[in-house]
Amino acid sequence: MEHISGDLRLARFIERSGEDSDRHLPVWARRSNPIIRRELGSYWRTILPETTFLKKAFLVQAVYIFLSLPFPFLIDFTLPAITAAILLFPVALVMYAQILVLLAVSASRAVSSEYENGTLTLLRATPYPMNEIIGSKVASALWRQVEDLSLLLTAAALMSLPLLISQVASRWPLASEPLLSRGAMILGLAVSILRLVLEPLMVCMVGALMGAALRGRSQAMLSTLAVMAFYFLLLNLAQHLPLSTPLQLVADVVLPLALPLLITWGAFTATRRLLLRE
C-alpha cells in the first residue's frame, strides 16, 4: 500500500510540474484548458522549450560574430563545424518536414472532427469565445509536437552559424563587406530560430482553416499539405534568385518572418468567420 501511495504522489507531482511549466501562457493555450485536454488525451505530458537557453545561445554567437570584426581569425574556428552541420542538415530537414505534416494533420482534424461528429454547436455553447476556441485547437496541435520542435530549436541555435557563414561569405565576402556580411549572419541566425516558431504556427492555422472550410478530414489534410508545399517552394525560389543586396535581405530576412505572420492572421480571420457562420 505504501508503494502504491508513493507512486500516486509521484504521478500527481509530475502532473502539477507539467501544468506549472505553462502558467505564463494565456489560459486558452495551457494544457489545463478543457478544449486542449480533450484534444491531447495522453499527449499532455510534454515539456516546453528552454527559451532562456535559446536567448543565451543567440547572444553568445552574435557577440562572437561581432568580435570577428577586429579579430577576423575567429571565423576560422567555426570552419571545422561546417562539415558536421552539412551532415546533420538533411536529418534536421526531414525531421522538420515530418513535424509540419503531423501538425497539418492534427490541426485540420481538430476542426473538421467537430463537423463530422456534429459537436460544433456544443462547442460554441461553451463559455469560451470563438477566438479562444480556435486558439486552443491550434495550441493542442502544437503541444503534440512541442518536444520535437524544442529539439530542432536547440539544433538551429547551435548548428546554424557555420552554414550561415558559408552561405553569406559566398554572397558578400567577409574581407570586402565586413559589416554587411556579419550583420547578415546575425540576422540569419535570428531568422533560423524564429522560423521554427512562426512556421509551425502558420501550418496549424492553415490546417484549422482547411478543416473549417472543407469539413472532411482527408480533404482538409491534403489541402493543407498542398498549400504549405506551394508556400515553401515559392519562398525557397525567392531566396535563390539573383537579387540585389536590398532585395536579397528582404528575401532572406523579411519574407520568412512577415509571410507566416500575415498568413496566420489571414487564416485565423477566415476560420473565425466560417465557424461563426454556422
C-alpha positions in Angstrom: 0.0 0.0 0.0 2.8 2.4 0.8 4.4 1.7 -2.6 1.1 2.4 -4.4 0.6 5.6 -2.4 4.2 6.7 -3.2 3.5 6.1 -6.9 0.3 8.2 -6.8 2.1 11.1 -5.1 4.9 10.9 -7.7 2.3 10.9 -10.5 0.5 13.9 -9.0 3.8 15.8 -8.6 4.7 15.2 -12.2 1.3 16.3 -13.4 1.5 19.5 -11.3 5.0 20.2 -12.5 3.9 19.8 -16.1 1.0 22.1 -15.7 3.1 24.7 -13.8 5.5 24.9 -16.8 2.9 26.6 -18.9 1.5 29.0 -16.3 2.9 32.0 -18.2 0.9 31.1 -21.3 -2.6 32.5 -22.0 -5.4 30.4 -20.5 -6.5 29.2 -23.9 -3.0 27.8 -24.6 -2.5 25.9 -21.4 -2.8 22.2 -21.2 -5.2 22.5 -18.4 -7.7 24.1 -20.8 -10.6 21.7 -21.3 -10.5 22.0 -25.1 -6.8 21.3 -25.2 -7.1 18.4 -22.7 -9.9 16.9 -24.9 -7.7 17.1 -28.0 -4.4 15.9 -26.3 -5.6 13.0 -24.3 -2.4 11.2 -23.1 -0.2 13.7 -25.0 -0.4 16.3 -22.3 2.9 15.3 -20.7 5.2 17.5 -22.7 8.0 19.9 -21.9 8.2 23.5 -23.2 11.4 24.6 -25.0 14.1 26.3 -22.9 13.7 29.9 -24.2 16.4 31.1 -21.8 19.0 28.8 -23.4 17.9 29.8 -26.9 18.4 33.5 -26.0 21.8 32.9 -24.5 22.9 30.8 -27.4 21.9 33.5 -29.8 23.5 36.3 -27.8 26.8 34.4 -27.4 27.1 33.7 -31.1 26.1 37.3 -32.0 28.8 38.7 -29.8 31.2 36.1 -31.3 30.4 37.4 -34.8 30.8 41.0 -33.7 34.2 40.3 -32.2 35.3 38.8 -35.5 35.4 42.4 -36.9 38.6 43.3 -35.0 39.7 39.7 -34.9 38.8 38.0 -38.3 40.7 34.8 -37.4 37.7 33.9 -35.1 35.7 33.0 -38.2 38.3 30.3 -39.0 37.5 28.5 -35.7 33.9 27.8 -37.0 35.0 26.1 -40.2 35.5 22.6 -38.8 31.9 22.7 -37.7 30.7 23.2 -41.2 31.1 19.6 -42.1 29.1 18.4 -39.1 26.4 21.0 -39.9 26.2 19.9 -43.5 25.8 16.2 -42.5 23.2 17.0 -39.9 21.2 19.4 -42.0 19.3 16.8 -44.1 18.4 14.9 -41.0 17.0 18.1 -39.4 15.2 19.0 -42.6 13.5 15.6 -42.8 12.5 15.8 -39.1 11.1 19.3 -39.6 9.1 18.2 -42.7 7.7 15.3 -40.7 6.7 17.6 -37.8 4.9 20.0 -40.2 3.0 17.2 -41.8 1.9 15.9 -38.3 0.9 19.5 -37.3 -1.2 19.9 -40.5 -2.9 16.6 -39.8 -3.6 17.4 -36.2 -4.9 20.9 -36.7 -7.1 20.1 -39.7 -8.5 17.1 -37.8 -9.2 19.1 -34.7 -11.6 21.4 -36.5 -13.0 19.0 -39.2 -13.9 16.4 -36.5 -16.3 18.9 -34.9 -18.3 18.9 -38.1 -18.1 15.1 -38.6 -19.1 14.4 -35.0 -21.8 17.1 -35.0 -20.3 18.8 -31.9 -19.6 22.3 -33.3 -22.8 23.7 -31.8 -22.0 22.1 -28.5 -18.5 23.6 -28.6 -19.9 27.0 -29.4 -22.2 26.7 -26.4 -19.2 26.6 -24.0 -18.3 29.8 -22.1 -15.2 30.3 -24.3 -15.3 32.9 -27.0 -14.6 31.8 -30.6 -11.1 33.4 -30.7 -10.1 31.2 -27.7 -11.7 28.1 -29.1 -9.7 28.5 -32.4 -6.5 29.3 -30.4 -7.0 26.2 -28.2 -7.5 24.0 -31.3 -4.2 25.3 -32.8 -2.4 25.1 -29.5 -3.4 21.4 -29.0 -1.8 20.5 -32.3 1.4 22.4 -31.3 1.5 20.7 -27.9 1.7 17.3 -29.6 4.9 18.2 -31.4 6.4 20.7 -28.9 9.2 18.3 -27.7 10.4 17.6 -31.2 10.2 21.3 -32.1 12.3 22.0 -28.9 15.0 19.7 -30.2 15.0 21.4 -33.6 15.2 24.8 -32.0 18.2 23.8 -29.9 19.9 22.3 -33.1 19.1 25.5 -35.0 20.5 27.7 -32.3 23.8 25.7 -32.1 24.4 24.5 -35.6 23.1 27.2 -37.9 26.1 29.6 -37.7 28.6 27.5 -39.6 26.2 27.1 -42.5 25.3 30.8 -42.4 29.0 31.8 -42.6 29.4 29.6 -45.7 26.3 31.0 -47.3 26.9 34.6 -46.5 30.6 34.5 -47.5 29.6 33.3 -50.9 27.4 36.4 -51.4 29.2 39.1 -49.6 33.0 38.4 -49.0 33.9 38.9 -45.3 37.0 40.9 -46.2 35.4 43.4 -48.6 32.0 43.6 -46.9 32.8 43.1 -43.2 29.7 44.9 -41.8 27.2 43.7 -44.3 28.3 40.0 -44.1 28.4 39.9 -40.3 25.1 41.7 -40.0 23.6 39.2 -42.4 25.0 36.4 -40.3 23.4 37.7 -37.1 20.0 38.3 -38.8 20.2 34.9 -40.5 20.8 33.2 -37.1 17.7 35.0 -35.6 15.6 34.1 -38.6 16.6 30.4 -38.4 15.4 30.3 -34.8 12.2 32.3 -35.2 11.1 30.4 -38.3 10.8 27.3 -36.2 8.2 29.1 -34.1 6.3 31.0 -36.7 6.1 28.4 -39.5 4.6 25.6 -37.3 2.0 28.1 -36.0 1.2 29.1 -39.6 0.8 25.4 -40.7 -1.6 24.8 -37.7 -3.6 27.9 -38.6 -3.9 26.9 -42.2 -4.9 23.4 -41.2 -7.6 24.8 -39.0 -8.9 27.0 -41.9 -9.0 24.0 -44.2 -10.8 22.0 -41.6 -13.4 24.7 -41.2 -13.8 25.2 -45.0 -13.7 21.6 -46.3 -15.0 19.8 -43.2 -13.7 16.4 -44.3 -10.5 15.2 -42.6 -8.8 13.8 -45.7 -9.7 16.8 -47.9 -8.6 19.3 -45.2 -5.3 17.5 -44.5 -4.4 17.2 -48.2 -5.3 20.8 -49.0 -3.2 22.0 -46.1 -0.2 20.0 -47.2 -0.6 21.3 -50.8 -0.8 24.9 -49.7 2.2 24.6 -47.4 4.3 22.8 -50.1 3.5 25.6 -52.5 4.5 28.2 -49.9 7.8 26.7 -49.1 8.5 26.2 -52.9 7.9 29.9 -53.6 9.9 31.0 -50.5 12.9 28.9 -51.5 12.7 30.1 -55.1 12.7 33.8 -53.9 15.8 33.2 -51.8 17.8 31.7 -54.7 17.0 34.3 -57.3 19.8 36.6 -58.4 18.8 39.7 -56.5 20.4 43.0 -55.5 21.6 43.3 -51.9 18.5 45.1 -50.5 16.1 42.6 -52.2 18.2 39.7 -51.1 18.0 40.8 -47.5 14.2 41.1 -47.9 14.0 37.6 -49.3 16.3 36.1 -46.6 15.1 38.1 -43.5 11.8 39.9 -44.1 9.7 37.4 -46.1 10.4 34.3 -43.8 9.2 36.2 -40.8 6.5 38.5 -42.3 4.7 36.0 -44.5 4.0 33.4 -41.7 2.6 36.2 -39.6 0.3 37.5 -42.4 -0.8 34.0 -43.4 -1.5 33.1 -39.8 -3.6 36.3 -39.3 -5.5 35.8 -42.5 -6.2 32.1 -41.8 -7.4 32.9 -38.3 -9.7 35.6 -39.5 -11.2 33.4 -42.2 -11.5 30.4 -39.8 -13.4 32.6 -37.3 -15.8 33.8 -39.9 -16.5 30.3 -41.2 -17.2 28.9 -37.7 -19.4 31.8 -36.6 -21.4 31.5 -39.8 -22.6 28.0 -38.8 
